[in-house]
């Protein structure tokens, strides 16, 4: 541990991808080099694990404790390299502007369009912009960001691993899992429409969903779905999801809606399902929920699109390969997003095949788990360690 220290400035939390990423990258980097952790104040509940909480607390330093530059009062002057989370397509650091010997940014965004002024700012500010997927890096390069890298997220192998164990729940059902916050980009409208077809064909089906979304703005993008009627009345999350299902012809008795759960509970959920359905339209990263599902031996039906392409193959999943352009426009008719729209017909076809080939799903799940063994937070930390210090 004689390496020069580094700063890491990232979110923390157990119920959203950025938070999980921030926790695990910080802890794994701290195994390689001395780390100062800069993030919002946090509690044990935010972290979810007492040992991780204690360790992160020992590394944490408030932003206000960092020295401001004399000539730039809102910029912090740091004496060592820094890794910063980037706030989406703005390419701006999430917490603070800095002057440091080396500045590495880490970003996930879901748009092929970047503002030229933001690109110019990023080229001046960062030494390297690392993207969470090959697709995301290609967008950066195509839009003019000069120094880029790809660093794929990891999976915690102590928690998400394939185990041969008896299923304990819903053993008389064919269970489909769908995860990720409820929004148009994640494709839950396609899940609802496809599951309606499956439900009408087979009595013994169940949809387990983990869709809780803290952000109303992204939730309301579901209004633009061409596949479902979007109706989620006020009165509580479970009631709202139940009504969404009902108005789209799905029997609420065939749906299990999960609350936000501790990360450690998810392997148990995954192991009690037959397949996962991930018809996501765009992923700036590799979709952490998908990776964790596969690591637990889950057979995933997933769109061969954007960040998914880094991790799914015809051997370790059931890829949805028929895609068409999905365009969102503003009120003036200008294109603001362009994603891939997975074929509803192919999704239904893959679900029907999965229903009739459950032993084959287990084989695919084993290959999925094996393929995820190569993606760990330690590996991601080592790649960032090299970008920050040049030391392998």
C-alpha positions as CSV (number, residue, x, y, z in Angstrom):
1,X,0.0,0.0,0.0
2,X,2.8,2.4,-0.9
3,X,0.9,3.8,-3.8
4,X,0.0,7.5,-3.8
5,X,-3.6,8.0,-2.4
6,X,-6.6,8.7,-4.5
7,X,-9.9,10.4,-4.1
8,X,-13.2,8.7,-5.2
9,X,-16.4,10.7,-5.5
10,X,-19.4,8.6,-6.1
11,X,-23.0,8.0,-4.9
12,X,-23.8,5.4,-2.3
13,X,-27.0,3.3,-1.7
14,X,-28.4,-0.2,-2.0
15,X,-31.5,0.4,-4.1
16,X,-30.1,2.0,-7.2
17,X,-27.3,1.0,-9.6
18,X,-25.1,4.1,-9.1
19,X,-25.2,3.6,-5.4
20,X,-24.2,-0.1,-5.6
21,X,-21.4,0.8,-8.0
22,X,-20.1,3.6,-5.7
23,X,-20.0,1.3,-2.6
24,X,-18.2,-1.6,-4.3
25,X,-15.8,0.4,-6.4
26,X,-14.7,2.4,-3.3
27,X,-14.2,-0.7,-1.1
28,X,-12.3,-2.6,-3.8
29,X,-10.1,0.4,-4.7
30,X,-9.4,0.7,-0.9
31,X,-7.9,-2.8,-1.1
32,X,-5.4,-1.6,-3.7
33,X,-4.6,2.0,-2.6
34,X,-5.3,4.5,0.1
35,X,-8.7,6.1,-0.6
36,X,-10.5,9.2,0.5
37,X,-14.2,8.7,-0.2
38,X,-16.3,11.8,-1.1
39,X,-20.1,11.4,-1.2
40,X,-23.2,12.6,0.5
41,X,-23.5,11.8,4.3
42,X,-24.8,8.3,4.8
43,X,-26.3,6.0,7.4
44,X,-26.1,2.3,8.0
45,X,-29.5,2.0,6.3
46,X,-28.0,3.6,3.1
47,X,-25.3,1.0,3.0
48,X,-27.2,-2.0,4.2
49,X,-24.2,-3.9,5.6
50,X,-22.6,-3.0,8.9
51,X,-19.0,-4.0,8.0
52,X,-19.2,-2.1,4.8
53,X,-20.7,0.9,6.6
54,X,-17.9,1.0,9.1
55,X,-15.2,0.7,6.5
56,X,-16.8,3.4,4.3
57,X,-17.2,5.7,7.3
58,X,-13.5,5.4,8.0
59,X,-12.7,6.5,4.4
60,X,-15.3,9.3,4.1
61,X,-14.6,13.0,4.1
62,X,-17.2,15.7,3.5
63,X,-16.9,17.9,0.4
64,X,-16.8,21.0,2.7
65,X,-13.6,19.7,4.3
66,X,-11.7,19.8,1.0
67,X,-9.6,22.9,0.3
68,X,-11.1,25.3,-2.2
69,X,-8.8,26.7,-4.9
70,X,-7.8,30.3,-4.2
71,X,-8.7,31.5,-7.7
72,X,-11.9,29.3,-8.0
73,X,-13.9,29.3,-4.8
74,X,-16.3,26.5,-6.1
75,X,-13.5,24.3,-7.2
76,X,-11.7,21.9,-4.9
77,X,-7.9,21.7,-5.1
78,X,-6.8,18.1,-4.6
79,X,-3.3,16.9,-4.4
80,X,-3.9,13.4,-5.7
81,X,-5.8,11.7,-8.6
82,X,-9.6,11.6,-8.4
83,X,-12.3,9.3,-9.8
84,X,-15.6,11.1,-10.2
85,X,-19.1,10.0,-11.1
86,X,-20.5,11.9,-14.1
87,X,-24.1,13.2,-14.1
88,X,-25.4,11.5,-17.2
89,X,-25.2,13.1,-20.6
90,X,-24.3,16.6,-19.1
91,X,-20.8,15.1,-18.7
92,X,-20.5,17.2,-15.5
93,X,-19.1,15.7,-12.2
94,X,-21.9,14.7,-9.8
95,X,-20.6,16.3,-6.6
96,X,-17.9,18.9,-7.3
97,X,-15.5,20.5,-9.7
98,X,-11.8,19.8,-8.9
99,X,-8.3,20.6,-9.9
100,X,-6.2,17.5,-9.4
101,X,-3.1,15.9,-10.9
102,X,-5.4,13.5,-12.8
103,X,-9.2,13.5,-13.2
104,X,-11.0,10.4,-14.3
105,X,-14.8,10.5,-14.9
106,X,-17.1,7.5,-15.0
107,X,-20.4,7.8,-16.9
108,X,-23.5,5.9,-17.9
109,X,-26.0,7.6,-20.1
110,X,-28.8,6.5,-22.5
111,X,-28.7,8.8,-25.4
112,X,-26.9,8.9,-28.7
113,X,-26.9,12.7,-28.6
114,X,-24.5,14.9,-26.7
115,X,-24.2,18.7,-26.6
116,X,-21.1,19.9,-28.4
117,X,-20.5,22.5,-25.6
118,X,-20.6,19.8,-23.0
119,X,-18.2,17.7,-25.0
120,X,-15.7,20.6,-25.3
121,X,-16.0,21.2,-21.5
122,X,-15.3,17.5,-20.8
123,X,-12.3,17.4,-23.1
124,X,-10.9,20.3,-21.1
125,X,-11.8,19.0,-17.7
126,X,-11.1,15.2,-17.7
127,X,-8.0,13.3,-18.4
128,X,-10.1,10.3,-19.3
129,X,-13.8,9.6,-19.5
130,X,-14.6,6.0,-18.7
131,X,-17.9,4.6,-19.9
132,X,-19.9,1.7,-18.4
133,X,-20.3,-0.1,-21.7
134,X,-18.7,-0.3,-25.2
135,X,-21.9,1.3,-26.6
136,X,-21.6,4.3,-24.3
137,X,-17.9,4.7,-25.1
138,X,-18.7,4.6,-28.8
139,X,-21.2,7.4,-28.4
140,X,-18.5,9.5,-26.5
141,X,-16.0,8.9,-29.3
142,X,-18.5,9.6,-32.1
143,X,-19.6,12.9,-30.4
144,X,-16.0,14.1,-30.1
145,X,-14.8,13.1,-26.6
146,X,-11.1,12.5,-27.1
147,X,-9.7,10.3,-24.3
148,X,-12.1,7.4,-23.4
149,X,-12.1,4.0,-21.8
150,X,-14.6,1.2,-21.1
151,X,-14.9,-0.2,-17.6
152,X,-17.6,-2.8,-17.1
153,X,-19.4,-3.0,-13.7
154,X,-18.8,-5.9,-11.5
155,X,-20.9,-8.5,-9.7
156,X,-20.3,-9.3,-6.0
157,X,-19.4,-13.0,-6.2
158,X,-19.9,-13.6,-2.5
159,X,-23.6,-12.6,-3.0
160,X,-24.6,-13.3,-6.6
161,X,-23.5,-16.9,-7.5
162,X,-25.0,-20.0,-8.9
163,X,-26.0,-22.5,-6.3
164,X,-27.7,-25.9,-6.8
165,X,-30.6,-25.6,-4.4
166,X,-34.2,-26.6,-4.3
167,X,-36.7,-23.9,-5.3
168,X,-38.8,-23.0,-2.3
169,X,-41.5,-20.7,-3.7
170,X,-44.0,-20.9,-6.6
171,X,-42.9,-24.5,-7.5
172,X,-46.2,-25.1,-9.3
173,X,-45.7,-21.9,-11.5
174,X,-43.7,-20.8,-14.5
175,X,-42.2,-17.6,-13.0
176,X,-40.9,-14.7,-15.1
177,X,-38.8,-12.1,-13.3
178,X,-38.6,-8.5,-14.4
179,X,-36.4,-5.9,-12.7
180,X,-35.2,-2.3,-13.0
181,X,-37.0,0.9,-12.2
182,X,-40.3,1.4,-14.0
183,X,-39.7,3.6,-17.1
184,X,-40.0,3.5,-20.8
185,X,-36.3,2.9,-21.4
186,X,-36.3,-0.2,-19.3
187,X,-39.1,-1.7,-21.5
188,X,-41.6,-2.8,-18.8
189,X,-44.4,-1.9,-21.2
190,X,-43.2,-4.7,-23.4
191,X,-43.0,-7.0,-20.4
192,X,-46.6,-6.3,-19.6
193,X,-47.8,-6.8,-23.1
194,X,-45.9,-10.0,-23.6
195,X,-46.9,-11.4,-20.3
196,X,-50.5,-10.8,-21.2
197,X,-50.1,-13.1,-24.2
198,X,-48.4,-15.8,-22.0
199,X,-51.1,-15.5,-19.3
200,X,-53.9,-15.9,-21.9
201,X,-52.2,-19.1,-23.1
202,X,-51.2,-20.7,-19.8
203,X,-52.9,-20.8,-16.4
204,X,-49.7,-21.5,-14.4
205,X,-47.7,-18.4,-15.0
206,X,-46.6,-15.7,-12.5
207,X,-44.8,-12.3,-13.1
208,X,-42.5,-11.2,-10.3
209,X,-41.5,-7.6,-10.7
210,X,-39.1,-5.4,-8.9
211,X,-39.9,-2.0,-10.5
212,X,-39.8,0.6,-7.7
213,X,-38.8,4.0,-9.1
214,X,-37.8,6.9,-6.9
215,X,-37.8,9.4,-9.8
216,X,-41.2,10.5,-11.1
217,X,-39.8,12.1,-14.2
218,X,-38.5,8.8,-15.6
219,X,-41.6,6.9,-14.4
220,X,-43.8,9.2,-16.4
221,X,-42.0,8.4,-19.7
222,X,-44.2,5.3,-19.7
223,X,-47.0,7.5,-21.0
224,X,-45.3,7.4,-24.4
225,X,-45.6,3.6,-24.7
226,X,-47.2,2.4,-27.9
227,X,-47.9,-1.0,-26.3
228,X,-49.9,-0.4,-23.1
229,X,-52.4,1.9,-21.4
230,X,-50.4,3.7,-18.8
231,X,-52.4,4.3,-15.7
232,X,-50.9,4.4,-12.2
233,X,-53.3,6.2,-9.7
234,X,-52.1,7.7,-6.5
235,X,-52.6,5.7,-3.3
236,X,-49.5,3.7,-2.8
237,X,-47.0,1.8,-4.9
238,X,-48.6,-1.7,-4.7
239,X,-52.1,-0.3,-5.5
240,X,-50.7,1.7,-8.5
241,X,-48.9,-1.3,-10.0
242,X,-51.9,-3.5,-9.5
243,X,-54.1,-1.0,-11.4
244,X,-51.5,-0.8,-14.2
245,X,-51.8,-4.5,-14.6
246,X,-55.5,-4.6,-14.4
247,X,-56.1,-1.9,-17.1
248,X,-53.8,-3.9,-19.4
249,X,-55.7,-7.1,-19.0
250,X,-53.4,-8.9,-16.5
251,X,-54.9,-10.9,-13.6
252,X,-53.5,-9.3,-10.4
253,X,-53.4,-12.8,-9.0
254,X,-50.7,-13.7,-11.5
255,X,-48.5,-10.8,-10.4
256,X,-46.1,-10.5,-7.4
257,X,-44.9,-6.9,-6.9
258,X,-41.9,-6.6,-4.7
259,X,-41.0,-3.6,-2.5
260,X,-37.5,-2.2,-2.6
261,X,-35.4,-5.0,-1.0
262,X,-32.0,-5.2,0.5
263,X,-29.4,-6.3,-2.1
264,X,-28.8,-9.5,-0.1
265,X,-32.4,-10.6,-0.6
266,X,-32.3,-10.6,-4.4
267,X,-30.4,-14.0,-5.0
268,X,-33.3,-15.7,-3.2
269,X,-35.8,-14.0,-5.4
270,X,-33.9,-14.9,-8.6
271,X,-33.5,-18.6,-7.6
272,X,-37.3,-18.9,-7.4
273,X,-37.9,-17.9,-11.0
274,X,-37.6,-19.7,-14.3
275,X,-36.4,-16.9,-16.5
276,X,-35.8,-13.2,-16.5
277,X,-37.2,-10.8,-19.1
278,X,-35.1,-7.7,-20.0
279,X,-36.4,-6.1,-23.2
280,X,-34.6,-2.8,-22.4
281,X,-34.5,-0.2,-25.1
282,X,-31.2,1.3,-24.0
283,X,-28.6,0.7,-21.3
284,X,-25.6,3.0,-20.9
285,X,-24.0,0.4,-18.7
286,X,-24.4,-3.4,-18.9
287,X,-27.5,-3.5,-16.7
288,X,-26.5,-4.5,-13.2
289,X,-29.8,-6.2,-12.4
290,X,-29.3,-8.4,-15.6
291,X,-25.7,-9.2,-14.6
292,X,-26.7,-10.2,-11.1
293,X,-29.6,-12.3,-12.3
294,X,-27.3,-14.2,-14.7
295,X,-24.6,-14.6,-12.1
296,X,-27.2,-16.5,-10.0
297,X,-27.8,-18.9,-12.8
298,X,-30.8,-17.2,-14.3
299,X,-31.7,-17.6,-17.9
300,X,-32.4,-14.2,-19.3
301,X,-34.4,-13.1,-22.3
302,X,-32.7,-9.8,-23.1
303,X,-32.5,-7.3,-25.9
304,X,-29.2,-7.5,-27.9
305,X,-29.0,-3.7,-27.6
306,X,-26.6,-1.0,-26.3
307,X,-24.8,-2.1,-23.1
308,X,-26.4,-5.5,-23.1
309,X,-24.2,-6.5,-26.0
310,X,-21.1,-6.6,-23.8
311,X,-22.5,-9.4,-21.7
312,X,-25.1,-11.5,-23.5
313,X,-24.5,-14.1,-26.2
314,X,-26.5,-16.8,-27.9
315,X,-25.0,-19.3,-25.4
316,X,-25.5,-17.6,-22.1
317,X,-29.0,-16.1,-22.7
318,X,-32.0,-15.9,-25.1
319,X,-31.2,-12.7,-27.0
320,X,-33.9,-10.6,-28.6
321,X,-32.2,-9.7,-31.9
322,X,-35.1,-8.1,-33.9
323,X,-34.9,-4.4,-33.2
324,X,-36.2,-1.3,-34.8
325,X,-35.6,2.4,-34.1
326,X,-37.7,3.9,-31.2
327,X,-37.7,7.7,-31.5
328,X,-38.9,10.2,-28.8
329,X,-39.6,13.8,-29.9
330,X,-40.2,17.0,-27.9
331,X,-43.3,19.2,-28.4
332,X,-41.6,21.0,-31.4
333,X,-41.0,17.6,-33.1
334,X,-37.3,17.5,-32.5
335,X,-35.8,14.1,-31.9
336,X,-34.6,13.9,-28.3
337,X,-33.9,10.2,-27.9
338,X,-33.3,7.3,-30.3
339,X,-33.3,3.8,-28.8
340,X,-33.8,0.2,-30.0
341,X,-37.3,-1.2,-29.8
342,X,-37.2,-4.9,-29.3
343,X,-39.7,-7.0,-31.3
344,X,-42.8,-7.8,-29.2
345,X,-43.4,-10.9,-31.4
346,X,-39.9,-12.2,-30.7
347,X,-40.3,-11.6,-27.0
348,X,-43.5,-13.6,-27.0
349,X,-41.8,-16.3,-29.1
350,X,-38.9,-16.5,-26.6
351,X,-41.2,-16.6,-23.6
352,X,-43.3,-19.4,-25.2
353,X,-40.1,-21.4,-25.9
354,X,-38.9,-20.9,-22.4
355,X,-42.2,-22.1,-21.0
356,X,-41.8,-25.4,-22.9
357,X,-38.1,-25.9,-22.3
358,X,-37.4,-25.5,-18.6
359,X,-34.6,-28.0,-18.5
360,X,-32.8,-26.1,-21.3
361,X,-33.3,-22.9,-19.3
362,X,-31.2,-24.5,-16.5
363,X,-28.4,-25.2,-19.0
364,X,-28.5,-21.6,-20.2
365,X,-28.5,-20.4,-16.7
366,X,-25.3,-22.4,-15.9
367,X,-23.6,-20.8,-18.8
368,X,-24.8,-17.4,-17.8
369,X,-23.3,-17.9,-14.3
370,X,-20.0,-19.0,-15.7
371,X,-19.8,-16.0,-18.1
372,X,-20.4,-13.6,-15.2
373,X,-17.5,-15.0,-13.2
374,X,-15.2,-12.7,-15.3
375,X,-17.0,-9.6,-14.2
376,X,-16.1,-8.6,-10.6
377,X,-15.8,-5.3,-8.8
378,X,-12.2,-6.1,-8.1
379,X,-11.5,-6.3,-11.8
380,X,-13.3,-2.9,-12.3
381,X,-11.3,-1.4,-9.4
382,X,-8.0,-2.7,-10.9
383,X,-8.9,-1.0,-14.2
384,X,-9.6,2.3,-12.5
385,X,-6.4,1.9,-10.4
386,X,-4.5,1.8,-13.7
387,X,-6.3,4.8,-15.2
388,X,-5.7,6.8,-12.0
389,X,-2.1,5.8,-11.3
390,X,-0.7,4.0,-14.3
391,X,0.2,1.1,-12.1
392,X,-1.0,-2.4,-12.9
